[in-house]
């Protein structure tokens, strides 16, 4: 199976005045096509930094980050933008919808950037996705007329509309109540299963973690292990990992 | 591509509505555009109408003059009098060359100047008439009109004229006595003048008149006429020109009174406004002005200027009294008594009563004046058909007289009331050259004849010294043969008079009119829009032909006047620039704020694949849309305002504005030009003021999308 994301010995330093903060310290990780992967860890463990590197919105200090077979260090700003546009979908913690556009227009936006489909095809694609996330009745609504869960579903539709290989979600449930959060994860999971899209999401919520195929646990900028959700939850809670939960 | 643009415009429009400060910016852009379009439209219309006035009344489209001139050409005067222009000596060659250019319609030669004229006073005219009657009576002169009169009638006319002279003397003595009394000084009036007046006011003087009529007339002409001061000197401004070419080229010109000057002849056309303002009997002129004012709704009872006119009419009746001889005085008194229903028999008292006009009786009295009194009076100091004597200083400094016949008056259609266009009269260019001591074909022929008669040799100034004192100084340069030319006769006597009468009747060929000195010339174009281009053509051609001339547009040629619109235009631009500068500062600030507020949105767009250029355009479009929406509204509003103004037109507030408005009303129009300029300004203002915030926006990292909203 081909690795859709391949990270080798990656470090990432941030300079805060005189001090250098090492956010990632030699991370190596591969993600396969169709994975539903969670990156877990406490605040400041480097989850978001790792997602940023995978999402091509930031570059590594050292090491290699390959996304869809391309070494991101070798790409120009413009090429990175194109890679994001065509390969990656983003779901943000605060939804990040464009407030002056309605639901339909928000979802259509990446397609307009791609400039590949005509208006009719775009409409068909957008409506179909909104149906899948259950918001086809709210197409004319503005984001401020929607609940948090509805907004995040719009964001999911927007992330998937270009049919990306990878969808990155940074704490997608952090701003939602737990029931809504679980519903969102369920939706993501079902889309993963139905479409085969790779999902990588960061979370520190155990309930959310449980839905993942695999959990990559981070602490202090290092990968502690690639575990099953049960192992990860147990580790996170400081318990002995139950035998049946151990990865084979 | 279009879809993306539509999306960006949609975002821009929505963002616009989201921020109240955009309303302020929009308001400023709206206001600035309205000011620009309305005032710009008015100035453009003013410029066009003034161009019509300047081009159509005197300047033509282009003016040319000698490059050797000390001053620049200023057709409507400048500080410190008329400009000092050098003469253009090769006009025929120049004219032929210029008329060969494709865009040149005609070249009209000119020379602008002014002179003092006097038309002689009423006593002079009466004495002249009396002298004529005596000459016919004594068989010394033949006058077809007077000669046919029976001797009785001739005597009666002589008696009438004498009575007129005695009446003038009586008025004059009254004036002198009044002056002496008022000043309480017997020496206030020259004793010799008093003595002369006293002498001609005696019966003895008149009893002896027929014994030596010419002696008596001479005494009156020399000693009494100078004391009559009813004919002040007039300053007359005129253009010496090829009258035929002028009438053809300046098509707004029309003859108001009299006839055009016959083709090729000498003659004078008085500007109608000047004729009315300066040459008409003052009382009649004031009555005309009151009539015009009343027609405009002004009221004598409350209007200070009209009250002043009435007062002046009542007190200044002397001009009329002096004009009337005994017969006419009797007729006038009778008519006035009947009209006013009074037994008063003093003419001055009756006139004073007549001119005590009010809003109620004005129309009646005006009609009476023109129907009954005017036919007895000379309404104008110079009659159409009279010969006008113009005195001017030549370039070399001596005084030259020229007599020209006044054929009529003229005005430019639409500029009838404009003093700027209505003060300059027209003179044939031959008389103009005579007046300024330039060589004319007549003079050249005369000179040649004189040289042949006297055996004189022309010696130029440069060679004079050598000729007088050099090698050849032994021979006599010139020797006048006494008797061959009677100098006195030639210069002042009947010879001169006959010569001048010949000149008045003489018809000149076009070649004679063209050959000789010209100070400047108007060039009329076929297509006035190609003005600048044609000026360059003219300059190039003149250079190639070795003709040292300057060619300037009508605007430049009109001196200060032409600059006025430019000054207003600069003021308008400065004013609008201030408004738009304020708008720029506010737009810049507002867009900076908006960019900072939208950091996360812009970061998100970048993260999901928007290139920097898209962000740049998104921000720029926002203010461009703002500018286009409000600027567009401003253009519509401005055009509507101008259209509303045009529906009624702006009435010229005074006579001077007639010239600028090229008629009684200015009807402004908005042409495409100010609209296009406004559009360019708006685009510049919005793009320039947003460029910096837009650049900042493109620098926003997609990482910003990942940061949770504060």
Boltz contact constraints between the chains, C-beta under 6 A:
constraints:
  - contact:
      token1: [A, 48]
      token2: [B, 706]
      max_distance: 6.0
  - contact:
      token1: [A, 57]
      token2: [B, 607]
      max_distance: 6.0
  - contact:
      token1: [A, 57]
      token2: [B, 702]
      max_distance: 6.0
  - contact:
      token1: [A, 57]
      token2: [B, 703]
      max_distance: 6.0
  - contact:
      token1: [A, 58]
      token2: [B, 703]
      max_distance: 6.0
  - contact:
      token1: [A, 81]
      token2: [B, 609]
      max_distance: 6.0
  - contact:
      token1: [A, 81]
      token2: [B, 611]
      max_distance: 6.0
  - contact:
      token1: [A, 84]
      token2: [B, 609]
      max_distance: 6.0
  - contact:
      token1: [A, 85]
      token2: [B, 609]
      max_distance: 6.0
  - contact:
      token1: [A, 90]
      token2: [B, 607]
      max_distance: 6.0
  - contact:
      token1: [A, 90]
      token2: [B, 608]
      max_distance: 6.0
  - contact:
      token1: [A, 93]
      token2: [B, 708]
      max_distance: 6.0
  - contact:
      token1: [A, 94]
      token2: [B, 708]
      max_distance: 6.0
  - contact:
      token1: [A, 94]
      token2: [B, 709]
      max_distance: 6.0
  - contact:
      token1: [A, 96]
      token2: [B, 604]
      max_distance: 6.0
  - contact:
      token1: [A, 96]
      token2: [B, 705]
      max_distance: 6.0
  - contact:
      token1: [A, 98]
      token2: [B, 601]
      max_distance: 6.0
  - contact:
      token1: [A, 100]
      token2: [B, 11]
      max_distance: 6.0
  - contact:
      token1: [A, 100]
      token2: [B, 14]
      max_distance: 6.0
  - contact:
      token1: [A, 100]
      token2: [B, 15]
      max_distance: 6.0
  - contact:
      token1: [A, 110]
      token2: [B, 608]
      max_distance: 6.0
  - contact:
      token1: [A, 110]
      token2: [B, 609]
      max_distance: 6.0
  - contact:
      token1: [A, 112]
      token2: [B, 3]
      max_distance: 6.0
  - contact:
      token1: [A, 112]
      token2: [B, 4]
      max_distance: 6.0
  - contact:
      token1: [A, 112]
      token2: [B, 7]
      max_distance: 6.0
  - contact:
      token1: [A, 113]
      token2: [B, 609]
      max_distance: 6.0
  - contact:
      token1: [A, 113]
      token2: [B, 610]
      max_distance: 6.0
  - contact:
      token1: [A, 170]
      token2: [B, 706]
      max_distance: 6.0
